[in-house]
Amino acid sequence: MRNVKTGFFYGTGAALNIECGFIPDAVILWNHTDGDVINFAMPSIRTMAFTSGGTSEIKAGHTIKGATSLATAKVKQVLTDTGTWAGGDAAGTLILESDTIVGTFTSEAIYIEGESGLDDATGAAVGTIGVDSDTEVAADTGVTPYTGSAGSNSKGFTLASGVSEDAKLFAYVAFRDH
């Protein structure tokens, strides 16, 4: 790991921006007061399931665009579960770099930006990666990327109000590998 940041803060019952100088690849967060909430989140990553992969193969490094929403994002990795791109029936998951997402994807056709008119796949809405120990299943952990305020380079992560319990002491470890 190239960047590691640890820290403590008090929850407020409202959303909190935790600045660590980078958008973390991974965050481990726990309620130190009660020990009852432990989250593992990957705020720098978002996932998009896709089906109907067309013959134009989406690859890492491509920027994709939603046909309806016009949202865009850079692809970090492509995981094909079934089918093939050559056969036009690839299905799987796109791993997206969250700090490159502009707009909100819906369930829609997606294209490789700059290759308009090609139906490269049908993508679902973008989800998060993480585990919340309260539910013991993959869930929305309440941890999202924070890109900093205008004119600021103080990036980090945002803790949702539902996780930021008022007057509870939280501890975190944030990691970034690049």
C-alpha positions as a printed NumPy array, in Angstrom:
array([[  0.   ,   0.   ,   0.   ],
       [  1.336,   3.387,  -0.893],
       [ -1.023,   5.492,   1.232],
       [ -2.413,   4.522,   4.617],
       [ -4.29 ,   6.889,   6.897],
       [ -5.749,   6.122,  10.307],
       [ -7.891,   8.31 ,  12.486],
       [-10.748,   8.862,  14.88 ],
       [-13.813,  11.089,  14.81 ],
       [-17.11 ,  11.507,  16.632],
       [-20.336,  10.715,  14.82 ],
       [-22.883,  13.513,  14.607],
       [-26.006,  11.794,  13.296],
       [-25.406,  13.686,  10.033],
       [-23.279,  12.793,   7.02 ],
       [-19.574,  13.456,   7.609],
       [-16.754,  14.064,   5.146],
       [-13.537,  12.478,   6.387],
       [-10.523,  13.992,   4.634],
       [ -7.454,  11.82 ,   4.22 ],
       [ -5.819,  13.412,   1.16 ],
       [ -6.906,  10.673,  -1.247],
       [-10.024,   8.711,  -2.172],
       [ -9.372,   5.355,  -0.495],
       [ -9.397,   2.048,  -2.346],
       [-10.549,   0.481,   0.924],
       [-11.79 ,   1.707,   4.318],
       [-12.225,  -0.282,   7.501],
       [-14.501,   1.639,   9.844],
       [-15.795,   0.711,  13.27 ],
       [-17.841,   2.2  ,  16.078],
       [-15.196,   2.217,  18.816],
       [-17.698,   3.225,  21.537],
       [-20.059,   0.269,  21.082],
       [-18.023,  -2.087,  18.912],
       [-21.267,  -2.949,  17.127],
       [-20.738,  -1.453,  13.677],
       [-17.889,  -2.605,  11.515],
       [-17.833,  -1.674,   7.837],
       [-15.448,  -2.63 ,   5.103],
       [-15.95 ,  -0.459,   2.043],
       [-14.198,   0.206,  -1.244],
       [-15.238,   3.816,  -1.955],
       [-12.925,   4.24 ,  -4.957],
       [-14.719,   1.395,  -6.753],
       [-18.26 ,   1.055,  -8.106],
       [-19.709,  -1.932,  -9.937],
       [-22.129,  -2.187, -12.849],
       [-23.633,  -5.509, -13.895],
       [-23.957,  -5.901, -17.656],
       [-25.722,  -8.229, -20.062],
       [-26.072,  -8.435, -23.811],
       [-22.421,  -7.59 , -24.399],
       [-22.15 ,  -6.561, -28.029],
       [-19.312,  -7.371, -30.393],
       [-17.388,  -4.209, -29.441],
       [-15.578,  -5.466, -26.352],
       [-15.473,  -3.089, -23.387],
       [-11.98 ,  -3.169, -21.851],
       [-10.099,  -1.683, -18.889],
       [ -9.218,   1.939, -19.654],
       [-12.284,   2.557, -21.82 ],
       [-14.678,   5.33 , -20.873],
       [-18.275,   4.154, -21.092],
       [-21.382,   6.277, -21.644],
       [-25.034,   5.596, -20.848],
       [-27.314,   5.877, -23.894],
       [-30.177,   7.416, -21.911],
       [-28.558,   9.034, -18.874],
       [-25.422,  10.219, -20.761],
       [-23.485,   9.358, -17.571],
       [-19.829,   8.449, -18.1  ],
       [-17.172,   6.499, -16.198],
       [-13.747,   4.979, -16.718],
       [-13.588,   1.166, -16.607],
       [-11.009,  -0.243, -14.188],
       [-11.668,  -3.928, -14.894],
       [-14.083,  -6.14 , -16.835],
       [-15.207,  -9.466, -15.377],
       [-17.066, -11.634, -17.9  ],
       [-19.154, -14.331, -16.172],
       [-20.896, -15.915, -19.162],
       [-20.994, -15.669, -22.94 ],
       [-18.43 , -13.967, -25.147],
       [-17.957, -10.549, -26.695],
       [-17.383, -12.134, -30.111],
       [-20.699, -13.97 , -29.753],
       [-22.512, -10.781, -28.69 ],
       [-23.797, -12.36 , -25.454],
       [-21.187, -11.445, -22.828],
       [-22.504, -10.86 , -19.3  ],
       [-20.683,  -9.928, -16.116],
       [-19.54 ,  -6.951, -14.105],
       [-17.765,  -3.715, -14.957],
       [-15.554,  -2.348, -12.18 ],
       [-15.639,   1.464, -12.473],
       [-13.346,   4.096, -10.965],
       [-15.749,   6.108,  -8.797],
       [-13.897,   9.415,  -9.091],
       [-14.427,   9.29 , -12.876],
       [-18.21 ,   8.802, -12.735],
       [-20.109,  11.805, -14.075],
       [-23.903,  11.627, -13.879],
       [-26.097,   8.731, -12.745],
       [-26.301,   5.508, -14.73 ],
       [-29.66 ,   3.781, -15.006],
       [-30.513,   0.372, -16.441],
       [-29.684,   1.236, -20.04 ],
       [-27.592,   0.513, -23.095],
       [-23.976,   1.525, -22.573],
       [-21.399,   2.453, -25.183],
       [-17.672,   2.932, -25.417],
       [-17.365,   6.719, -25.527],
       [-16.28 ,   7.923, -28.947],
       [-17.891,   4.941, -30.672],
       [-21.438,   6.288, -30.747],
       [-24.085,   4.166, -32.364],
       [-22.704,   0.877, -31.102],
       [-24.735,  -0.976, -28.462],
       [-21.798,  -2.423, -26.535],
       [-23.789,  -3.815, -23.585],
       [-26.835,  -3.311, -21.396],
       [-25.76 ,  -2.032, -17.984],
       [-27.598,  -1.88 , -14.705],
       [-27.385,   0.941, -12.179],
       [-24.048,   1.401, -10.397],
       [-23.626,  -0.215,  -6.978],
       [-21.086,  -0.147,  -4.171],
       [-18.661,  -2.74 ,  -2.878],
       [-18.482,  -3.497,   0.814],
       [-19.758,  -5.419,   3.794],
       [-21.668,  -4.1  ,   6.787],
       [-21.314,  -6.459,   9.762],
       [-24.73 ,  -5.459,  11.127],
       [-26.414,  -7.148,   8.182],
       [-23.612,  -9.668,   7.525],
       [-24.194,  -9.433,   3.772],
       [-22.773,  -7.335,   0.984],
       [-24.552,  -4.044,   1.432],
       [-24.458,  -0.334,   0.958],
       [-21.978,   0.381,   3.719],
       [-22.792,   4.073,   3.951],
       [-19.243,   4.935,   2.843],
       [-18.836,   6.819,  -0.432],
       [-15.993,   8.771,  -2.075],
       [-15.456,  12.412,  -1.14 ],
       [-13.774,  14.429,  -3.885],
       [-13.183,  17.491,  -1.734],
       [-14.799,  20.904,  -1.794],
       [-14.328,  23.35 ,  -4.667],
       [-10.728,  24.536,  -4.823],
       [ -9.642,  21.939,  -2.27 ],
       [ -7.399,  18.921,  -2.696],
       [ -8.666,  17.319,   0.514],
       [-10.161,  14.082,  -0.755],
       [-11.406,  11.23 ,   1.378],
       [-14.682,   9.47 ,   2.089],
       [-18.163,  10.415,   3.244],
       [-19.908,   8.562,   6.034],
       [-23.705,   8.485,   5.62 ],
       [-25.93 ,   9.9  ,   8.354],
       [-27.385,   6.449,   9.09 ],
       [-23.93 ,   5.176,  10.087],
       [-22.668,   8.345,  11.815],
       [-24.223,   7.694,  15.218],
       [-24.346,  10.858,  17.309],
       [-21.618,  11.204,  19.978],
       [-20.09 ,   7.786,  19.212],
       [-16.332,   7.505,  18.737],
       [-15.371,   5.99 ,  15.374],
       [-11.995,   4.72 ,  14.207],
       [-10.91 ,   4.073,  10.634],
       [ -8.083,   2.832,   8.455],
       [ -8.051,   4.066,   4.842],
       [ -5.822,   2.53 ,   2.132],
       [ -4.878,   3.571,  -1.419],
       [ -2.495,   1.631,  -3.634],
       [ -1.958,   4.146,  -6.435]])
